[in-house]
């Protein structure tokens, strides 16, 4: 029987590992998970999309794509 490669970590595990790092970027207001026809991805919510901010957010983390969505600021209820 052939050896299988290393098990890919789940999206939830990867997000949990990078959540604080992403949230520490000035302008990031939230981090979540999503899935579309291309598969699961990490969702990063930002107050405003600027070139400086976009340079700080990776396009991929541990094999998962990263999608950036402008939401504005979130207010706690």
N, C-alpha and C positions, 0 to 999 in steps of 0.2 A: 504494500500500500504506500502511495506517495505521501510525503509530508506536506501538509498544507502550510501556507505562509502565515505570518503573524496575524492574529485576529484584529480586525479593524475596531478601534474603539467606537463606542456608540456616540451619537451626536450629543446626547445629554452629558456624557462624561467629558467630551471635548469642551462643550459650552461651560460646564462647571469649572473646568480648569482655567479657561480664558476669560470668564465673566468679569472678574475684578480688574484684570488688565485692560479690557476694552472699556469698562466703565470709568477707568481713571483717565481716559483721553478726554480732554476738555471739549465739550460739544456733544459727546455721546450721552443720551438720556435714557437708554434702555438697551437690553440685549434679550433676544428670544430665539426661537427655533421655527423653522418653516419647512415646507416640502412642496415641490411642484413636479412637473413631468421629468425634470432632470434629477430629482432625488431630494434628500434632506439638505438643509443649509442653515447657517447661522444668520440670524437677522439682527442688524445693528440699527437702532433708531437714533437719529441725530436731530438737534434743534435746527441747524442750518447746514447745508452742504457747501463746504469751502474747499479749495484746492489743498490748503494746509491740512485740514482734517482728513481728507481722502488719502493723503500720503501716509497718514498714521494708521489707517485701517487696512489690514491685509485683505487681499482678494480671495485668499484661501487659508484655512487653518486646518492642519492635519487631514487634508484631503477633502474637507467640506468647503463648498463655496460660501462666500460671505456676501449678503445682500444688504445694501444700505438704503434706508427709507427715511425721508424727512418727515418728522411729525410735529416739530416745534417743541417747546418745553412741555413737560408733563407736570401737572399740579397734583399734589397729594390731596386726597379728599378727607 
